[in-house]
Amino acid sequence: FDTLSEATLQPICRDDVIRHRVAIIGQSYGQLEKNLIKTWQAWLPPDGGAWTEAEMTGGGGRYAVQKIAFRTERQGKIYPVEYEAIFAAIGDHSIEQFMRGFEPSQFYLFEADLLSRDVLMQAIPRLGRYPATKDLRPGDAARRRIIGDLNAPDIDSWVYQLFEENPSPGFSLYKQPGGRSPNAENRKNLPHDYYDVQIRELGLNTPRLVKRYVDAQYAPSADGEPIYPEYSDEQHLSPVPLKPVAGIPIDIGADGGIQRPAAVFGQWLPKGQWRILGEYVPGRKGPKGFAEGCKTYFTQRFPGCQMGQLFVDPAAFAGSDKESGDLAWAETLGQMLGVPALPAPSNEIGLRLDAVRDELVYRIDGETPALTLSRQDCPMLRKGFASHYRYRKEQVGTTTRTSDKPDKTDESHPHDALQYLLLGKKGRFGVLNQS
């Protein structure tokens, strides 16, 4: 229906007719005919049904075209609308070759995650050619629009990369609540056990698909098992970027090293909520370079805010040469930031994980999450929570097993920093006693 309403907004042609053409792109004709066209025809019959006049041609493994004639009111006057929908599948064609002939007003990418990102990129320059400028009234231009639909994809999908990691101001992403959400839509039109069956059957074999098809969440990568299945974007990702709360110091957790050092910045509010405000993960950096970058990040991101405590990987205090005056990695960071570097109470992985996991499952006042990430300011933490901070799958002979240690990925280092921050702030006793 978006394509029909969009048609009514097109500029009026010189002959007082409104024209709109939508190109509906799928991966294969089998996919379009089985999954879209039958449902489409239930709402928009090929002949127009009792609603209006229409005709549909083609199909059966090739282009299908539906033309619909209807009328719309614009500023008190009735105008005829000529609407055309073209159903086309890429199949074995190269994307550039396939897209070359289209001149629509609008593209609709059906099950967009199954299409290549190049389809979207090739669609953008094909827009704006219909209706042609010569057919429009002086000064008017055709509206240009691309829409798409999909189930929540894998975390490694181009959709996640384009709409979450590197969002463009020209794109918007709209998410339906999951089937278990109190805000779930459309349940009245589904069998009463629709989601229960999926949870039971998929949960036994491929629980990652429960996230996609039931909870409308990005699915973890198939390369491993997420360490924090308790994490949910819907619950733990703030709807907007978080700003520091005035008067509360910003604490820092840091993971040392030269290859992939990382720092995480957060506030612990009096009511017990952790607000993770940002991350600094610059890639390969020496101790001084990392410390300088960390200080610059804090100054620019949190102007006027007080720096709180700095908790660091205990191993980062080793390696100094006291006689020659060399400082350990942690000491260099503390000196540059102007606060004492404190070793986290432990490097035990189980204790560190529990320090974070306890906050993910706890609800303040029974509803408010105890940990929330600032949207767009913690991309690597978020990606790690969703998938890439994981136990890797290992092949041992003919058997696949899951490692008992976190995989060393780019996302593991900011997660280590987060663990040192929470464990340092709560203390060993606090984590063991879940306080």
N, C-alpha and C positions, 0 to 999 in steps of 0.2 A: 504493500500500500504506500510505502514511501515513494515508489516510482510514480504512482498515480498522483499523489499530492504534489510531487515535484513538477509533474507535467503542468498542473494548473498555475504554477508560478513562473513558467517561461514567458518571455516577452511576446507580445502580440505581433504577428506578421502583418505585412502591408495589406494583405487581403482579408484581415480581421479573423484569421484562424490562428489558434495556438498549436504549435507542433512540438512533439517530444519523442526522442528515440532512446531507448535503454538497451545496452548490450549486456546480456547476462552470461557470464563466462564460467564454465566448469572445467574440470579436468578431463572428463570423458562424456560421451553422449549417454552411455549407460548410467553414469552417475546422475546426469541431469534428468533423464527420463524416469529413473526409478525414485530418486530422492526429492526432486523439485517439481517437475512439470505436472505430475499427478495432483500434488497438493495445490499447486498454482491454479490448475483448472477447476479444482473444487471451489475456489473463491472467485475466479474469473473464468467462467465457462468459455470454451472455444468460440461459441456462436453468440456470446453475450448474454445468454439466458434470458431471464425476465428483466434484466437491468438495462441493457443497451444493445447496440449492434456491434458485432465483432466477427472476425474470421481468423482461423489459424491454419497455416500451411507448413509443409515440411515435417520434420521429425523422422523417427525410425532410423536413427544412426546418422542423421545429417542436420543441417540448420533447421530450426523451427522459427517461424515468425508469427506473432499474434498482433493483429491490428484492432484497436478498439476506438470507437467513436463515442464521445460523450460531450456534455456541455458543462461550463462552469461560469459562475458569476464574477465579474470584475468591475468594481465601482458602479454597481447598479445596472450593468449591461451583461447580457448573456453572450458568451462566445463558444463556438465549437472547438473541441480539442481533438486533434489527430494524434493518437498514441500508438507507438510501435515498440514491441519488445522482441528482441532477437536473441534466441538461445543458441549459444555456440560453445563448442568444446575444443580445447587445445589439441588433445590427442598426441600424435607423434610429430606435430609441426614444431619448428623452432618458434620461440615466443615472438621474436621480432617479425618473422614472416607471418605468423598468425595475426598479430595485432595491426599489421600495416594497413589493412583495408577499412578499418572501423572509423566512422565519423559520427559518434553518438552524442547525445546531450549528457548521458549518464552511463556509468558502468556499475554493474552489480556483480561482485566477485563472490560466487557461491562456494561455501566451505573454503574460505580464503586461505586457511592454513595449509590446505592440500595443494594450493597453487604456488608457483615460484614467486618470490619477491619481485622478480623482473616483470611479472604481469602488471603489478601495480605501477612500477616505474614506467613501463611502456604505455600504460593507460593515461597517465597524466598529460603527456603532450598530444594525445589524440582528442582531447576534449575541446569544446568551444567552436566546433565546426558545423554544428547543427542546432537550431536552424542557422542557415548561412546568413552572414551579415547583410548581404544584398537583399535578402527577403524580409529583413526586419525594418522597423521604422527607424528613422535617423536617430543616432545616439544610443540605440539599444544594443545589447550584446547577449548572446545565449548564456544561460546559467550552466555552470560546470559542476559536476558532482560525481563522487565515487562512493559507493557503499559496499559493505561486505558483511557476511555472517560466518560464524564458526563456533565449534565447541572450544572450550579453553584448551590451548595447545600445550605441547611440551615446553619446558623452560628454554630449550635450545632453538625453538622456532624463530623464524625471522619476524613473526608478529610480535613476540616478546621483545626482541631486540629493537624493533622500530617504534613500537608504541609505549614501551616501558623504560628501556635503557636509554634510548636516544629519541625522545618524543619530539615531533615537529609541531609548531603552532598551527599548521594546516590540517592536522589529524586529530580526531577525537575517538576515544574508546569507551564503549558503553557495556556494562556488565550486568547480566541478570543475576539475582540472588540464587544460591545453590538450592537444591531440592530439600535439604534439611534446615534451611534458614527459615526463621519465623516470617521473613518477607518473601518466601518462595511464591512464584507466579504460576498460574495455569494448573495448579494441582487438581482443581475441580474437574478438569477435562481429561485426567489420567486415571488409570486403574488405582484402587486404593493402596495396592502393594507395589506400585511401579518402581519406586526408589528402593524399597526394602529388598526386593528381589535382586536389584543391581548391587546393592551393598553386600548382600550375602554371597552372591556368586562371584562378583569381581573381587571382593575383599579377600576371598580365599586364594585366588590365583594371581591377580594383578591389581593390588590395592592402589597403584598409581592411577589406574583408570577411574577409580571411585572419585578421586579428586577432580578429574576432567568431566565425567559424565553426570555425576551426582552433585558435587559441591561447587562446580563451575570455577575451579581453581586451576592454576597452571600445574601441569603434571611434572613430577621430578624426572630428570634424565634417566634413561634406562641403564646408564653406566654404573649405578650404585644405589645404595639405600640412604635416604636422607637421615641425618642424625637427629633432627628435630621434627618428627612428624606432627608434633603439637602445634607447630607454627601455621598460621593462616593469614594471608593478606587481608582478608575481610575483618579479622579481629585485631591483628597486631600492626598493620600498616596504617598510619594516620591518613585521613582523607586529604589533608593539606600539609605542606611543609611546616614543621614545628619551629616555633620561635622560643628562645630561652625564657624561662620564668624569672622575672626580676628578683634580685636579692638572694638567689640560690647559686652557689658556686658550681662551675662546670668541671666535673671530674674527668680524668683521662685514663684509659687503659692502653698499653702499648706492647706490641710483640716485636722483639728485637731481631737483628740480623741485617745483612747487607743485601741479600737477594730480593726479599719481599717484605720489608718492615711495614708495620701498620699501626695506626692509632685510631681509637674510637672515643667519641666525646659524648657524655651524657649527664643528665641531672637526676638525682633521686629526690622526689618530692616528699614533703612531710607526710602525705597520706599513703606513701609506699609505692608510688608508680615510678618506674624507670622510663625516662624519655631519652631515647638515643637520638642525638641531634645531628650527628655527622660522623664521617670517617675520612681519614687521610691515608691513602694507599698509593704512593707515588711510583711503585716499581723499584728497581735496583737503586739504592742510595746508600752512601757511606753514613756513619754516625752523625757527623756534623751537618751534612746536606739534609739528612732526614730531620734533624732537630731544628734547623733553620726553617725548613718547609712546614714543619708542624707548628712552629711559633707563628709563622705568617698566616697559616690556615686559621688558627685560633683568633688572631687579631682581626682578620678580615671577616670571618664568619660570625664572630661573637663580639663586636665592638662594645667596649664599656663593661664587659662581663668579667667577673672575678674567676680566676683559675683555682680550682679546688685541689684535690689530691691526685697524684700521679702513681698508678700501679703498673708495674712492669714485670714481664717474664723473669722469674728468678735467675734463669740461666744467663740473662743479659748483664748480670753483675760480675761475671767472670771475665778473665782475659785482660785485666788491666795490669799495668806495670807501675807499681807505686814508686819504685826507686827512680824511674825516669820521668815520672810525672804524668804518664799516660792514664787516661780515664777509661773505665769500662763503658760499654755502649749505653747502659742505663744511666750512668753518672753524667755522660755527655748530654743526654737528653734532659735530665733534670737541671743541669747547670744552665743550659740554653733557655729553658722555659722559666727558670727562676723559682722552681719549687722542688722539694726533696723527692727523689725517685725512690719509691717504696717497693720492695719485692712483694709480689702476690704471695699469699700465705702458703701456696702449694702449687706444684706442677702436676699433681695427679690428674690424669685426664678425666676419670670418673667424677671427681669432685668439681672440676671445672665445668663439665657438662651439666651437672646438677645445679650449679649456681645459676645457669641460664634457664634450664628446663623448668625449675621451680617457678620462675617468673612467667614463663609462657602458659603454665596451667593455672596459675593463681588468678582469681578475680577479686579485685578490691570491691567491697560492698556487694559482692556476688555478681557483678556485672562488668565493671571497668577492668580492662586488661592491665596486668601489673607491668607489662613491658610494651612499649609502642615505638615504632621506627618512624623517623621523619621521612615523609614521601619525597623522593628524588634526591635526598641528601645521603642516603645509605644504600646505594645500588648494589655494592658487593655483599654487604651483609644480607640484604634482601634476597639476592640470588642464591647465596649460600644457604639461608634458611629454607628456601623453596626446593633446593636440589643439590647445589654444587658443593656444599659442605656435607660430606657423605662418607659412608663406609663403601669402599670400592668392592665390586665383584671380582673374584679371582678364579682363574681356571687352574684346578689341581688335577692333572690327569684328565679324566672324562667327567669330573665333577666340578660344578660351579658353586663356590661358597662366598660368603660375605666376610670381608676382613673385620677384625675386632678393633681396628684403629682408624681414626679419621684419615682420609686421603689428603695428601699434600697438594692442594689446588690453590689457585690465586685467591679464592674466597676463604680458604682456611685461616689465613693470617689475620684478617680483620676479625674473624670469629675467635681466634686465640686472644686477640686484644680485648674483645668484649668479655670473654671469660675472666681475664685478669682483672678487668674493671669491676665486675660484679662480685667476684670472689674476694677481691681486695676490700671492697666497701662493706660487704656483709661479714667477712671473716670466716675462717674455717668452721668455728663453732656455729655461726649463723647458718651456713649452708647445711651442715650435718643435722641441725635441728629445724631446718626450713623456716628460718626467721629473718 
